[in-house]
Amino acid sequence: MSLSVAPPPLPTSIKITYGVGSVAMGVVLAVLSASVVQLYFSRVLGVPAIWVGSAFLISMVADAVIDPLIGQWTDNHRSRLGRRHPFMYAAALPAGLFFYILWHVPGSLGAGAVFAFSIALMLGVRLSLSLYEVPSNALAPELAPDYDQRTSLFAWRWFFLVFATAAMEFILYDVFLAKGPANPTGVMNRARYAEFGTLGAAVMIVCILVSSAATHNRIPYLHQPPKRQVTFAVTTKEIFGAVLNPALLSVIIANILGGASFGMQTGLSTYFYFDLWRLSPQNVAYLAPGGLIASMLGVFAAPALSRRFGKKTTMMFLFTVTLLVQLTPISLRLLGLMPPDGTPALFAALFASVLLTYLLALMGLVVLSSMVADVVEDQAVKSGTRSEGVVFATNGLVPKITAGLGAFLAGVMLTLVHYPLGAAPGTVPWEDVRRLAMLYLPLLALLTGSSIWALSFYKIDRATHEANLDRLREVAALATIQEPPL
């Protein structure tokens, strides 16, 4: 498609079904996060915590290195199905299959073999999901070129991501791992993880296919790259060109810091839930609806705030308040100012914290994704090549590495304080929990605060974006060479 040809309006129905694809990532975030991985492989299967953190880090780093190559490949792919859809359709089955196998660890394996098994299967899940996520995200700038409309598009994407993450966490803890007569061992029952893995795999496959099919009718209006030879040197040049775009570089530095913070936070969340707050698996499950409510509110609030105050200002405010909300409950507990364990007041305070954290973080991530989309046109003006896949994959590279780093840091902190990993939830001595929290809080504040500061250097605003679109339309209008048919 020539950029001078305007696509038809993007209806809400396509925005919604496009967003459904992020459910697959929500499943992975819910149970392939550092927190559940540590719980399952360390406490249930007996693998040392630092080994688990290392396995998580290795899979994330390998995935992150390959993602930009996937992005560049899809940027230059030519087919009758366009640049993105062949990869999106092909990703569904392997993503679900690898996810299924991951939670069915053979019982005969020792700790070393389980370590190798976990690396291979986590890597398989992440790479196959990247074959869908990278090209699907790269569709967004073309589906919604307007400065504000793309924020609305990403709002639906993040709505389903947060909704699915919260819903799957609720199902995991309240249905599969709930302690009761049918499951007396609660979160220590490995068979229940396998059952949940079957459900998660099926959900991933269906949602990827639904989302891919929903945008199929937009293929004729999407950009078709010119036929050219893409060498390793060209690939390297385009990837580094995207990385060195000043606006994207600002986001990348922020993601280096914020991704490590997030990975560390998720890696320790179950320990704080069970040992700091003394919650049962059912209590943890009942916190999940806070994320569901937040996702419903955020899908409408984020675009409205972005239109009113601009993307960068909105995002920095939201992330600042998010940090304060994350620090407050644990800090108050250490000071002895939170309600007693097991009381409705404590649960209400934690529920409010989860609701606010999800809402603020979701809104910030929606706006941040829209900011990355604005880099696409800015980079196209500078380089002369549309590289949506490279831009989104490059932006996604650093958080994957640093989320793995955060998981590794969580394992290191647990090791440093000699945390009793084999203890049943709720039986860990207070002093061990306190030492862990005293390491966690200042590092969380440092990493997240520095991430917010880095984003202050982002310079693309509404006027800059409109100028970039005008320039790209001019270039397209001057193009006279007819590309050969596919």
Secondary structure, DSSP 8 states (H G I E B T S, - for coil): --TTS------HHHHHHHHHTHHHHHHHHHHSSHHHHIIIIIIIT---HHHHHHHHHHHHHHHHHHHHHHHHHHHH---TTTTTHHHHHHHHHHHHHHHHHHT---TT--HHHHHHHHHHHHHHHHHHHHHHHHHHHHHHHHH--STTHHHHHHHHHHHHHHHHHHHHHHHIIIIIS--BTTBTTGGG-HHHHHHHHHHHHHHHHHHHHHHHHHTGGGGGGS---------HHHHHHHHHHHHT-HHHHHHHHHHHHHHHHHHHHHHHHHHIIIIIS---HHHHHHHTHHHHHHHHHHHHHHHHHHHHH-HHHHHHHHHHHHHHHHHHHHHHHHTT-S--TT-HHHHHHHHHHHHHHHHHHHHHHHHHHHHHHHHHHHHHHHHSS--HHHHHHHHHHHHHHHHHHHHHHHHHHHHHTT--TTS-TT-S-HHHHHHHHHHHHHHHHHHHHHHHHHGGG----HHHHHHHHHHHHHHHHH--------
